[in-house]
């Protein structure tokens, strides 16, 4: 992208509908006089008195414990240099975005027009009452070292200079994995660091903590090798790394080196220099925007090179966003007084371990690849890997507690519970879906799958096995073998151990295939099916075979439909499985909206249900909601009309359904016909008190008058209204079966697997 085009796009991005990249939002309601009296005077005084008596209470009653200051004086911005405090503001706002997006940490960016280190220290130290932590950013060396040191001495909250330590943590994680792949012993490795600024010195110090020996480090600055006795351009921080060496140039320093770390400038490392390094050299060329050597040149010089850069278009991007949000998250959540070496080492080791785990579908899609697997081209998690929070922050929190800088006791810290809290912090649906998963785990069922080499199905099954929500059965045809699935699992980089948890069935050789064919023939012989056709279907159409397994009780549920359209998926289910007596097969969606569960019906099957159909659909939906939540269903039968305000047939149809439902099932709380906005707004529905049964209640089951309304509503809420859908869920069958929407993501399929196990546990609606 040309500089002019990049400039144009960046300016347009920052302008947008609202200038800048951040805003402040209230977290408590402020709609009534009562709210005002609590948020401000006189109620707020009571909170202030509590804090005056117990300063630690600020972490409980104010935003302090989740608030970080991102502070710069603009003396070393990104590679732009000393451009001043104001010019650094877009960068600091961006940093705030990253904190919020990746770790749900609130940020005030503070640009301070002060270059005197001692004055800057006084200003920042005076901010301690406001913040839970301080992130120093883009302050030039060597002043940055002095400023951080003095602030750590004066302040009792974490102070972290990301340009130093963030780079060190990420590259440290990359180094651990690169050494493992190269088969190198860290204590015997020779390290060359080109760049003696904030990042270079911090990297070298952390690597020493990880096992590099100081005598094996050669550091260079713009004047060449930092050697013992050198006087020109030295300071106490460089002096610490002065080497006893005859090398004076980068080329000389690299002779026999194992590791090159560059935090300097572009194109200073040549192919000839790389060839002078030991075999399987490790090169972290982190100059921005262009590295010390390009990936292609390094590979050409030595095909065994393990390389990382700051760029996203090369493998192994060394990006600080993998560190600082999670370091602060773990520090804030333990009320840590500092971020120490133990916490940074824990972060590096956690990231190194994460790179060895299977990569989720969301990450693969973000980078346009089908597979990422630990190796020379993948030694670090991708910056958009959502699991980094759940790996790094808990490791940091544990290290804070064990190293004694946390202000919470170890007995107060439950690691597994903390991981769940982190998931819920970034994904508000997790607190609800965890409830569903726990239901499934209480009695995992045998669920049949037929799309057994589909990437999303395999990822979802792997995760579900680990969660303990399913006992999977894989069905194939046409010489289907377990080896086919094993090959696909290996291609996708999934755990091969999952094969041991899957039951594999080939209909051509299954002992009950003929029995299933006879059953199908008996069911369909008066509908034109021959014995030969029934046998062929059972041997060659896995979806029909799966449905027959469920019908026969040889499996508890089935999930199909990921790779073909819904009508094709639903056909074998409706052909083979039995309906409940006097029932209607319908499709439901569990919709998680603002951390609450709703059921929408019918979203997938009945195009224009009759009043009689609506009665059955409403009963099934209410029953499913109550089984799922152990709470009472409150059903709204929706229309464009409110309680007889319109006599068109569409409204009258719903009105009749409400009357019939109340007569047949008086135990169900239901009313209608009612407009959707009235049904979900307590203030509006209360205007119909006392005659409406919904007045004063929270509606949780919404029954739509037709498929158009239901399908449009749930899809718009999903795409535009921040709602999370789980479905479609089939009800009205004697057995459990579910047909996915084509193209469902692996996380959606995983949710449906949990629903399938839960649904198979149910005893049905009476």
Steps between C-alpha positions, in 0.01 A plus 500: 500500500642840404570754771243742355228235496589383851489859622158553344357181649650563845363857513157382389506222761585741782241755387201266463169596658677607818859634505763280663483136612370505859208629707379480859180314583319481836470156659205577729148621407431870518136529397311602814527742791589201720786406266631856516490506879706179511745584222567849634388699800400400763562124455850523360623658825438171679735322261765769543486454877559126460807568281633753751493228767625219275696604184497142372121528468562716190556175312152388599291816464675695221649434155857522634556124491428482126650832393846545346671823398682483167755780534747651254696820450538425129880481497529164320175430313483175305805565283391857431732629771453810715179641351358636824226413746202615292612309191526185712130514594369284209750231599399512866130483405584195290670344799184560699299319232727199526472488879120507480459262207739231615466514880196720584723754677388863498759763410552873525771611260709779652742694284733713715690792352807453716847372407676553832515146651464608863206731430335227295547255789334745742201547267444128445551405865229750600248303290516189720158551669324486164647192337554130561809501277728717286607406147790716386525534125732653240743671739853513365798315645688527727252726686233226480709269721548767766134607492373144540746421779404808703128452449524138614673620817236765571173339389312204646325411175650324193719719279590339168694639205363302209770598253744319728319213659221426253750433224710297741210277607376426147845438355583297812204271428614471138853424614391213727317332214767573240765345723284189545450460126867563423611264778723762659598531868430860607793501743742427214356740243679809375266801475555816296271796576506784249348807663579616852184697563207417725393182320847358435619534859172364642510200263854414603412524869195276469693246290754483783214417736397225257853354496726692261841561657614863515845411366331358187332829411641759260301823473541769235375854464534747211873528575564123484579237763466604865828368637684538827698822508290680238438865595305641207119511536487297818270509802457275802237288325726428204797454731325203660519317164852601402667183362852374531535449124717598204192534277424858396247462220173313459657264248778411742258462791283254304782252440374175657192667654183302568257787552464845343262752655454821305325808638681746280441589134418339167730297278814497714521119514630348177472146366876463541469584871225239545726239341761569768256401776466145631253263332130546578564865587231688690441848360257748655517799264261738674573840342178672389359529244778317313714235673876474517476230232200382301357154556582392143865604525547328835347177366717518192810541715406203721183296437510380862467850642227559760393858453267751661428861407262777595306455177169318459578396141792281613476193725553542875392858557651631825220732609481657847123466506559138605651622827407832654118460519532165675785601728289787627188281520673253730661781701176696546298195597742413780541864612872463427729782605735441205565290190819312583735260320307197624179630345671578169663155488163341572349697209777393262468132595119510471521648149759242401267222616199651321686481168507121541122471537247448221404828336128594508299558184451872570877556487542294181226703331652829611824404325347320202659161566363152567768388743770634731722252675792544739826509306752733334225709339283514813684556828266767640123526530340743258412842647128434447503169686232553769650227720801715587295665774413166660857372478705804591295689760454197732873420475582862587250501787648180645851643472390823671361303794795263531759779474329700773400814308126424496270649760267202501567179687565176312205345683273759334615404148335213310687460170225319308234742621723790400535358147121481472470860622743609230297323231185668623673838515572499127199293392191584701322192364741265677327530837182375331651236272701362791166412660397311185835321483472392862161348421655304211801390706278358772407214263678518161314317225588304187471749212535391136687704238515432128714787366803336654780677314353850514744735675238678714337174610836352599604811694166507681516129583855535631396787730186315610700190589730716711196667662346160573167580335479218243572140407546537121413244235631553145310349207643469150437323176671392177801330662512754781783428742628628829825577316319761286401689813844454655661652191264799510561553874873509433455746210303733727752477782248355745581260782529147362402366842140600424479193272497279809179668620307456173301191402533437124231318302504407131142410394631256238634278776281586800314209655167686520494651150260237365275540802488877437420439132211270595366763743518770233326277248215426743456872565508603132372202302156658458674815377670341204824370653635158405719272714789552260468879529481483880817288510681741268400802711626341821832404342569822309316791666657568840235751613223242468719244672568744786130570540428128515766454768327766710156350435626155605659630820853418381579872525342776706508790254639610166646819352514551123474785248831686519576448129159510328182705507238468771221336293742223394610452859154487653362247247653180648408612852132550411500183288644264762430637848165503675297801604354527846123426490295806393819701470661729245869485415641849547834676512602709801789733562643569841586870484739641760429872527659718768599191695145361505355193328204533264339237278375601152257273310441386227809621317562227239215259416138621483455773241149613593381305805131476584358596840513132592865481396585809705351341811727197467806709408447726804460200731820337366694825525385562858585144598848524347569830678396358838706183457803704396486770765302344786303826492138576418424578137317826425366482145408789272308416182615772261314692234474851355191544720449547876216307666240543226605840369481356147266239355701394197527123461873488592424666834184298558694177439734580786214610726323165447824316576532683833143409598553132413834484680353646818217246491720196434803597708391738776835442674681699227533875553407641158330796340452666165459588231761761592752719321865407552606832654216484754580139590861571595455844660371479857389862503288448190349167602413635843260742330283194437483410870305324643336314214821376328677203655831645379476821704777519760683200351808450283407331173752228405324302223400679181269316257480660156195492270692364200842393379570832329473693826693250713786444256547869427483594870764260628740568213474878537554475875803280443661720237396845625381468858788328680295186562658154499298216341516129577302285259304397312363256757235254385205429731189291457688175425503189718875479446768768507642630170635834385576644158757778487479804280749456217832670579463499877824589679677246718399691816134492393526127430661447840204676659263278303685188616438609858135564415474156335629326814268708715202440268560124506483513880150653489191290546294711261200726548182368647 
